Amino acid sequence: MLQKLQSKRIAVVIMCLVLVSIVGLGFLAAYSFVNFTVAEKMSVCIDGEYSMDGGEWTPFDNTEEINVPFHKAVFKGKISPDVLWMNYVTFSTKNVWFTMKKADGELLAEYTPVDLEGDYKYYTDTMADEMPDIEPIDYEEYKRLYYEKSYFQVTLSDTPGYAVSEFYLGTGEFASLTEDDEVILEVEYPYDNPRAVFSDCFSCLVSEANGTYTQFFYSMPLVILFVLICFFGLFFFPVAGSILGKIDFSYLAFGVLCFCWGVFMLVGIVSNFMNLWILDPTICLVIERLCSYFLIISILFYLKSNLRDPVSRAVANCTGVFYFILIVTATVLHFCNVIDMHASSPYMFIATAVCALIMAVLLIMEISYNRLAFGLLISWIPLSVSIIIDAINHFVHFTSIDFYYFGLAVTMIYQIVRSFIRLREQYTAAIRYQQIQKELYEAKVNVMVSQIQPHFMYNTLSSIAMLCKLDPDTAYQATITFSQYLRSNMDSLKQTKPIPFEQELEHLKKYLYIEKLRFGKKLNIEYDIQATDFELPQLSIQPLAENAVKHGISKKRGGGTLTISTRETDDAYEVIVADDGVGFDTSAPVPQDDGRSHVGMENIKRRLKEMCDAEVVIESEVGKGTTARVIIPKKQVKEEDTES
């Protein structure tokens, strides 16, 4: 029943994901055949030559990327014919300022730092010329009014952020250019470190109208893909993590990691368009940086969730908290206009490398006793290698490819496959666990029935009846003990976990008290209890004592002694049930005249093995007696403490 229910839940989740994918991709396929506008992407909108940081002038092809590091780039030449034909130019910029002018100095387009003093001077001059009777406001009031109108009131005058700027430069009544005009475009990267590659910071889109939205919709297949990954992380793994009846924090951490990866890739795809909806360019910068930082946080805590050593987990927690504090600090410094989040990124890169090194060391230390740690460590090699290649490329500039995205994709795909395999194994284990629970319940019923057999109840009641005449007080005590014994047997049906040994010992004493009433002086009982700090399945020792009385001592002329003892060794606890009865030949075939008894013993052995990883060792010699030893390893206790 449980297997069918869990299978249906997983099938519903997968069907929903597939349905959303089909609908989304169908929408995109239909949209791709509808060309709302014509748009062409360029590195710049000028045909001519460029100079980087005052160097030599170099011709360029504006249809190809310019993968050259720079602080200031100057382009000169004539405006591209496509601009004059399609009219609109949209500049997508990241962390740069730009101005575009005619050769005679006429301004065509710009995105520059805010010059409040220059604006104020222009304002006062205009007021003096056009409205001499109106007294202009002072500079402080002008500045206050400006920042009140700033989006979110957090615009930083020295931080370019991520901007999208559209200008009309085509032909027609409002044309500001002709095909013969000389144009100069200046792009400035205002940061000292790190240096930037030009095409990563600046691009143009030439279109008739709304070209940027058209370009955005062409990116929709990837957008839908990573939206699905976000939903995959949010819903699938937490649900799957509860398959054993409790949340598995490694699955929950991986769900968060998938969500952060999806959001990180989404923001990376739409980063060139964010300023269309988020009007403050500095907020766009903050969002992109925070997504990358929180992806690192999610990776750190996912790795931490796979650690088992308490010391390693504590160190991993401290590492994650340290990195989170750095994120908060960088964000506060940004909005306080001390150092923006792009300028502080080299320091965060160093902190990321240090945290990654710490986690790698912890995983290496974990390998000695956690077999999953080695595979986990290996799985992050593609991402680590890609980051190293990107770091080298930052200084050598041998390609425009960002290997980080490919390395992250390979690692995440491996993690998804790995998690599916683990999920399948745990799901199978959960089904097996339910089957074992059912078998244990049936076994306990069999044990209880075998221990409350009609002849046992008849003999006990007969003994109590005789005592009512001979010794009423003892008969009264025997009745109370027998009722408690029966209640304990019934309660055992509800017990699914191991119980403390002391509780099992009390129940055993009630049983032996009743047997003592029956056999009198023929049965001697001794206790040598040296250890009690352990657990075992309920009704697991009584069958051993019952066999000792029934098949050992009761068949010996003159009776014998039953000894119940416990002891603690370096790696285990032992419960010993010994008798000096008739004994038996352990190599002889098992007689089938008392099938229920032997079935009960097999159930006891299996319950001890499944619930405590314990084993039962029976030694016997004809004429000397039998010893049954239950060995419960201590490692079970240690593992439970570590998991908690």
JOBELMO-V193001 format. One record per residue. RES is the residue in one small letter. SS is DSSP state (H for helix, E for strand, L for the rest). PHI is phi as a letter, one per 40 degrees, with the letter a starting at -180 (* if undefined). Layout:
res->RES ss->SS phi->PHI
res->RES ss->SS phi->PHI
This chain:
res->m ss->L phi->*
res->l ss->H phi->c
res->q ss->H phi->c
res->k ss->H phi->c
res->l ss->H phi->c
res->q ss->H phi->c
res->s ss->H phi->c
res->k ss->H phi->c
res->r ss->H phi->c
res->i ss->H phi->c
res->a ss->H phi->c
res->v ss->H phi->c
res->v ss->H phi->c
res->i ss->H phi->c
res->m ss->H phi->c
res->c ss->H phi->c
res->l ss->H phi->c
res->v ss->H phi->c
res->l ss->H phi->c
res->v ss->H phi->c
res->s ss->H phi->c
res->i ss->H phi->c
res->v ss->H phi->c
res->g ss->H phi->c
res->l ss->H phi->c
res->g ss->H phi->c
res->f ss->H phi->c
res->l ss->H phi->c
res->a ss->H phi->c
res->a ss->H phi->c
res->y ss->H phi->c
res->s ss->H phi->c
res->f ss->L phi->c
res->v ss->L phi->b
res->n ss->L phi->c
res->f ss->L phi->c
res->t ss->L phi->a
res->v ss->L phi->c
res->a ss->E phi->a
res->e ss->E phi->b
res->k ss->E phi->c
res->m ss->E phi->b
res->s ss->L phi->c
res->v ss->L phi->a
res->c ss->L phi->c
res->i ss->E phi->b
res->d ss->E phi->b
res->g ss->E phi->i
res->e ss->E phi->a
res->y ss->E phi->b
res->s ss->E phi->b
res->m ss->E phi->b
res->d ss->L phi->f
res->g ss->L phi->g
res->g ss->L phi->c
res->e ss->L phi->c
res->w ss->L phi->c
res->t ss->E phi->b
res->p ss->E phi->c
res->f ss->L phi->a
res->d ss->L phi->b
res->n ss->L phi->c
res->t ss->L phi->c
res->e ss->L phi->b
res->e ss->L phi->c
res->i ss->L phi->b
res->n ss->L phi->c
res->v ss->L phi->b
res->p ss->E phi->c
res->f ss->E phi->a
res->h ss->L phi->b
res->k ss->E phi->a
res->a ss->E phi->b
res->v ss->E phi->b
res->f ss->E phi->b
res->k ss->E phi->b
res->g ss->E phi->i
res->k ss->E phi->b
res->i ss->E phi->c
res->s ss->L phi->c
res->p ss->H phi->d
res->d ss->H phi->c
res->v ss->H phi->c
res->l ss->H phi->c
res->w ss->H phi->c
res->m ss->H phi->c
res->n ss->L phi->g
res->y ss->E phi->b
res->v ss->E phi->b
res->t ss->E phi->b
res->f ss->E phi->c
res->s ss->E phi->b
res->t ss->E phi->b
res->k ss->E phi->b
res->n ss->L phi->g
res->v ss->L phi->b
res->w ss->E phi->b
res->f ss->E phi->a
res->t ss->E phi->b
res->m ss->E phi->b
res->k ss->E phi->b
res->k ss->E phi->c
res->a ss->L phi->c
res->d ss->L phi->c
res->g ss->L phi->g
res->e ss->L phi->c
res->l ss->E phi->c
res->l ss->E phi->b
res->a ss->E phi->a
res->e ss->E phi->a
res->y ss->E phi->a
res->t ss->L phi->b
res->p ss->L phi->c
res->v ss->L phi->c
res->d ss->L phi->b
res->l ss->H phi->c
res->e ss->H phi->c
res->g ss->H phi->c
res->d ss->H phi->c
res->y ss->H phi->c
res->k ss->H phi->c
res->y ss->H phi->c
res->y ss->H phi->c
res->t ss->H phi->c
res->d ss->H phi->c
res->t ss->H phi->c
res->m ss->H phi->c
res->a ss->H phi->c
res->d ss->H phi->c
res->e ss->H phi->c
res->m ss->L phi->b
res->p ss->L phi->c
res->d ss->L phi->c
res->i ss->L phi->c
res->e ss->L phi->c
res->p ss->L phi->c
res->i ss->L phi->c
res->d ss->L phi->c
res->y ss->H phi->c
res->e ss->H phi->c
res->e ss->H phi->c
res->y ss->H phi->c
res->k ss->H phi->c
res->r ss->H phi->c
res->l ss->H phi->c
res->y ss->H phi->c
res->y ss->H phi->c
res->e ss->H phi->c
res->k ss->H phi->c
res->s ss->L phi->c
res->y ss->H phi->c
res->f ss->H phi->g
res->q ss->H phi->f
res->v ss->L phi->b
res->t ss->L phi->d
res->l ss->L phi->b
res->s ss->L phi->c
res->d ss->L phi->b
res->t ss->L phi->b
res->p ss->L phi->c
res->g ss->L phi->g
res->y ss->E phi->b
res->a ss->E phi->b
res->v ss->E phi->b
res->s ss->E phi->b
res->e ss->E phi->b
res->f ss->E phi->b
res->y ss->E phi->c
res->l ss->L phi->b
res->g ss->L phi->c
res->t ss->L phi->c
res->g ss->L phi->h
res->e ss->L phi->c
res->f ss->L phi->b
res->a ss->L phi->c
res->s ss->L phi->b
res->l ss->L phi->b
res->t ss->L phi->b
res->e ss->L phi->c
res->d ss->L phi->c
res->d ss->L phi->c
res->e ss->E phi->c
res->v ss->E phi->b
res->i ss->E phi->b
res->l ss->E phi->b
res->e ss->E phi->b
res->v ss->E phi->b
res->e ss->E phi->b
res->y ss->L phi->c
res->p ss->L phi->c
res->y ss->L phi->c
res->d ss->L phi->c
res->n ss->L phi->a
res->p ss->L phi->c
res->r ss->L phi->c
res->a ss->E phi->b
res->v ss->E phi->c
res->f ss->H phi->d
res->s ss->H phi->c
res->d ss->H phi->c
res->c ss->H phi->b
res->f ss->E phi->a
res->s ss->E phi->a
res->c ss->E phi->b
res->l ss->E phi->b
res->v ss->E phi->c
res->s ss->E phi->a
res->e ss->L phi->c
res->a ss->L phi->a
res->n ss->L phi->f
res->g ss->H phi->c
res->t ss->H phi->c
res->y ss->H phi->c
res->t ss->H phi->c
res->q ss->H phi->c
res->f ss->H phi->c
res->f ss->H phi->c
res->y ss->L phi->c
res->s ss->L phi->c
res->m ss->H phi->c
res->p ss->H phi->d
res->l ss->H phi->c
res->v ss->H phi->d
res->i ss->H phi->c
res->l ss->H phi->d
res->f ss->H phi->c
res->v ss->H phi->c
res->l ss->H phi->c
res->i ss->H phi->c
res->c ss->H phi->c
res->f ss->H phi->c
res->f ss->H phi->d
res->g ss->H phi->c
res->l ss->H phi->c
res->f ss->H phi->b
res->f ss->H phi->c
res->f ss->H phi->c
res->p ss->H phi->c
res->v ss->H phi->c
res->a ss->H phi->c
res->g ss->H phi->c
res->s ss->L phi->c
res->i ss->L phi->c
res->l ss->L phi->c
res->g ss->L phi->g
res->k ss->L phi->a
res->i ss->L phi->c
res->d ss->L phi->c
res->f ss->H phi->c
res->s ss->H phi->c
res->y ss->H phi->c
res->l ss->H phi->c
res->a ss->H phi->c
res->f ss->H phi->c
res->g ss->H phi->c
res->v ss->H phi->c
res->l ss->H phi->c
res->c ss->H phi->c
res->f ss->H phi->c
res->c ss->H phi->c
res->w ss->H phi->c
res->g ss->H phi->d
res->v ss->H phi->c
res->f ss->H phi->d
res->m ss->H phi->c
res->l ss->H phi->d
res->v ss->H phi->c
res->g ss->H phi->c
res->i ss->H phi->c
res->v ss->H phi->c
res->s ss->L phi->d
res->n ss->L phi->c
res->f ss->L phi->b
res->m ss->H phi->d
res->n ss->H phi->c
res->l ss->H phi->c
res->w ss->L phi->b
res->i ss->L phi->b
res->l ss->L phi->c
res->d ss->L phi->c
res->p ss->H phi->c
res->t ss->H phi->c
res->i ss->H phi->c
res->c ss->H phi->d
res->l ss->H phi->c
res->v ss->H phi->c
res->i ss->H phi->c
res->e ss->H phi->c
res->r ss->H phi->c
res->l ss->H phi->c
res->c ss->H phi->c
res->s ss->H phi->c
res->y ss->H phi->c
res->f ss->H phi->c
res->l ss->H phi->c
res->i ss->H phi->c
res->i ss->H phi->d
res->s ss->H phi->c
res->i ss->H phi->c
res->l ss->H phi->c
res->f ss->H phi->c
res->y ss->H phi->c
res->l ss->H phi->c
res->k ss->H phi->c
res->s ss->H phi->c
res->n ss->L phi->c
res->l ss->L phi->c
res->r ss->L phi->b
res->d ss->L phi->c
res->p ss->H phi->d
res->v ss->H phi->c
res->s ss->H phi->c
res->r ss->H phi->c
res->a ss->H phi->c
res->v ss->H phi->c
res->a ss->H phi->c
res->n ss->H phi->c
res->c ss->H phi->c
res->t ss->H phi->c
res->g ss->H phi->c
res->v ss->H phi->c
res->f ss->H phi->d
res->y ss->H phi->c
res->f ss->H phi->c
res->i ss->H phi->c
res->l ss->H phi->c
res->i ss->H phi->c
res->v ss->H phi->c
res->t ss->H phi->c
res->a ss->H phi->c
res->t ss->H phi->c
res->v ss->H phi->c
res->l ss->H phi->c
res->h ss->H phi->c
res->f ss->H phi->c
res->c ss->L phi->c
res->n ss->L phi->g
res->v ss->L phi->c
res->i ss->L phi->a
res->d ss->L phi->c
res->m ss->L phi->c
res->h ss->L phi->c
res->a ss->L phi->c
res->s ss->L phi->c
res->s ss->H phi->c
res->p ss->H phi->c
res->y ss->H phi->c
res->m ss->H phi->c
res->f ss->H phi->c
res->i ss->H phi->c
res->a ss->H phi->c
res->t ss->H phi->c
res->a ss->H phi->c
res->v ss->H phi->c
res->c ss->H phi->c
res->a ss->H phi->c
res->l ss->H phi->c
res->i ss->H phi->c
res->m ss->H phi->c
res->a ss->H phi->c
res->v ss->H phi->c
res->l ss->H phi->c
res->l ss->H phi->c
res->i ss->H phi->c
res->m ss->H phi->c
res->e ss->H phi->c
res->i ss->L phi->d
res->s ss->L phi->d
res->y ss->L phi->b
res->n ss->L phi->b
res->r ss->H phi->c
res->l ss->H phi->c
res->a ss->H phi->c
res->f ss->H phi->c
res->g ss->H phi->c
res->l ss->H phi->c
res->l ss->H phi->c
res->i ss->H phi->c
res->s ss->H phi->c
res->w ss->L phi->c
res->i ss->H phi->c
res->p ss->H phi->d
res->l ss->H phi->c
res->s ss->H phi->c
res->v ss->H phi->c
res->s ss->H phi->c
res->i ss->H phi->c
res->i ss->H phi->c
res->i ss->H phi->c
res->d ss->H phi->c
res->a ss->H phi->c
res->i ss->H phi->c
res->n ss->H phi->c
res->h ss->H phi->c
res->f ss->H phi->b
res->v ss->H phi->c
res->h ss->L phi->f
res->f ss->L phi->c
res->t ss->L phi->a
res->s ss->L phi->c
res->i ss->L phi->c
res->d ss->L phi->c
res->f ss->H phi->c
res->y ss->H phi->d
res->y ss->H phi->c
res->f ss->H phi->c
res->g ss->H phi->c
res->l ss->H phi->c
res->a ss->H phi->c
res->v ss->H phi->c
res->t ss->H phi->c
res->m ss->H phi->c
res->i ss->H phi->c
res->y ss->H phi->c
res->q ss->H phi->c
res->i ss->H phi->c
res->v ss->H phi->c
res->r ss->H phi->c
res->s ss->H phi->c
res->f ss->H phi->c
res->i ss->H phi->c
res->r ss->H phi->c
res->l ss->H phi->c
res->r ss->H phi->c
res->e ss->H phi->c
res->q ss->H phi->c
res->y ss->H phi->c
res->t ss->H phi->c
res->a ss->H phi->c
res->a ss->H phi->c
res->i ss->H phi->c
res->r ss->H phi->c
res->y ss->H phi->c
res->q ss->H phi->c
res->q ss->H phi->c
res->i ss->H phi->c
res->q ss->H phi->c
res->k ss->H phi->c
res->e ss->H phi->c
res->l ss->H phi->c
res->y ss->H phi->c
res->e ss->H phi->c
res->a ss->H phi->c
res->k ss->H phi->c
res->v ss->H phi->c
res->n ss->H phi->c
res->v ss->H phi->c
res->m ss->H phi->c
res->v ss->H phi->c
res->s ss->H phi->c
res->q ss->H phi->c
res->i ss->L phi->b
res->q ss->L phi->c
res->p ss->H phi->d
res->h ss->H phi->c
res->f ss->H phi->c
res->m ss->H phi->c
res->y ss->H phi->c
res->n ss->H phi->c
res->t ss->H phi->c
res->l ss->H phi->c
res->s ss->H phi->c
res->s ss->H phi->c
res->i ss->H phi->c
res->a ss->H phi->c
res->m ss->H phi->c
res->l ss->H phi->c
res->c ss->H phi->c
res->k ss->H phi->c
res->l ss->H phi->c
res->d ss->L phi->a
res->p ss->H phi->d
res->d ss->H phi->c
res->t ss->H phi->c
res->a ss->H phi->c
res->y ss->H phi->c
res->q ss->H phi->c
res->a ss->H phi->c
res->t ss->H phi->c
res->i ss->H phi->c
res->t ss->H phi->c
res->f ss->H phi->c
res->s ss->H phi->c
res->q ss->H phi->c
res->y ss->H phi->c
res->l ss->H phi->c
res->r ss->H phi->c
res->s ss->H phi->c
res->n ss->H phi->c
res->m ss->H phi->c
res->d ss->H phi->c
res->s ss->H phi->c
res->l ss->H phi->c
res->k ss->H phi->c
res->q ss->L phi->c
res->t ss->L phi->b
res->k ss->L phi->b
res->p ss->L phi->c
res->i ss->E phi->b
res->p ss->E phi->d
res->f ss->H phi->c
res->e ss->H phi->d
res->q ss->H phi->c
res->e ss->H phi->c
res->l ss->H phi->c
res->e ss->H phi->c
res->h ss->H phi->c
res->l ss->H phi->c
res->k ss->H phi->c
res->k ss->H phi->c
res->y ss->H phi->c
res->l ss->H phi->c
res->y ss->H phi->c
res->i ss->H phi->c
res->e ss->H phi->c
res->k ss->H phi->c
res->l ss->H phi->c
res->r ss->H phi->c
res->f ss->H phi->c
res->g ss->H phi->g
res->k ss->H phi->c
res->k ss->H phi->c
res->l ss->E phi->b
res->n ss->E phi->b
res->i ss->E phi->b
res->e ss->E phi->b
res->y ss->E phi->b
res->d ss->E phi->b
res->i ss->E phi->c
res->q ss->L phi->b
res->a ss->L phi->a
res->t ss->L phi->b
res->d ss->L phi->c
res->f ss->L phi->a
res->e ss->E phi->b
res->l ss->E phi->a
res->p ss->L phi->c
res->q ss->L phi->c
res->l ss->L phi->f
res->s ss->L phi->b
res->i ss->L phi->c
res->q ss->H phi->d
res->p ss->H phi->c
res->l ss->H phi->c
res->a ss->H phi->c
res->e ss->H phi->c
res->n ss->H phi->c
res->a ss->H phi->c
res->v ss->H phi->c
res->k ss->H phi->c
res->h ss->H phi->b
res->g ss->H phi->b
res->i ss->H phi->c
res->s ss->L phi->c
res->k ss->L phi->c
res->k ss->L phi->c
res->r ss->L phi->c
res->g ss->L phi->g
res->g ss->L phi->g
res->g ss->E phi->a
res->t ss->E phi->b
res->l ss->E phi->b
res->t ss->E phi->b
res->i ss->E phi->b
res->s ss->E phi->b
res->t ss->E phi->b
res->r ss->E phi->a
res->e ss->E phi->b
res->t ss->L phi->b
res->d ss->L phi->c
res->d ss->L phi->b
res->a ss->E phi->a
res->y ss->E phi->b
res->e ss->E phi->b
res->v ss->E phi->b
res->i ss->E phi->b
res->v ss->E phi->b
res->a ss->E phi->b
res->d ss->E phi->b
res->d ss->L phi->b
res->g ss->L phi->c
res->v ss->L phi->c
res->g ss->L phi->g
res->f ss->L phi->a
res->d ss->L phi->c
res->t ss->L phi->c
res->s ss->L phi->c
res->a ss->L phi->c
res->p ss->L phi->d
res->v ss->L phi->c
res->p ss->L phi->c
res->q ss->L phi->b
res->d ss->L phi->c
res->d ss->L phi->b
res->g ss->H phi->d
res->r ss->H phi->c
res->s ss->H phi->c
res->h ss->H phi->c
res->v ss->H phi->c
res->g ss->H phi->c
res->m ss->H phi->c
res->e ss->H phi->c
res->n ss->H phi->c
res->i ss->H phi->c
res->k ss->H phi->c
res->r ss->H phi->c
res->r ss->H phi->c
res->l ss->H phi->c
res->k ss->H phi->c
res->e ss->H phi->c
res->m ss->H phi->c
res->c ss->H phi->b
res->d ss->L phi->f
res->a ss->L phi->c
res->e ss->E phi->b
res->v ss->E phi->b
res->v ss->E phi->b
res->i ss->E phi->b
res->e ss->E phi->b
res->s ss->E phi->a
res->e ss->E phi->b
res->v ss->L phi->d
res->g ss->L phi->g
res->k ss->L phi->b
res->g ss->E phi->h
res->t ss->E phi->b
res->t ss->E phi->b
res->a ss->E phi->b
res->r ss->E phi->b
res->v ss->E phi->b
res->i ss->E phi->b
res->i ss->E phi->b
res->p ss->E phi->c
res->k ss->L phi->c
res->k ss->H phi->c
res->q ss->H phi->c
res->v ss->H phi->c
res->k ss->H phi->c
res->e ss->H phi->c
res->e ss->H phi->c
res->d ss->H phi->c
res->t ss->H phi->c
res->e ss->H phi->c
res->s ss->L phi->c
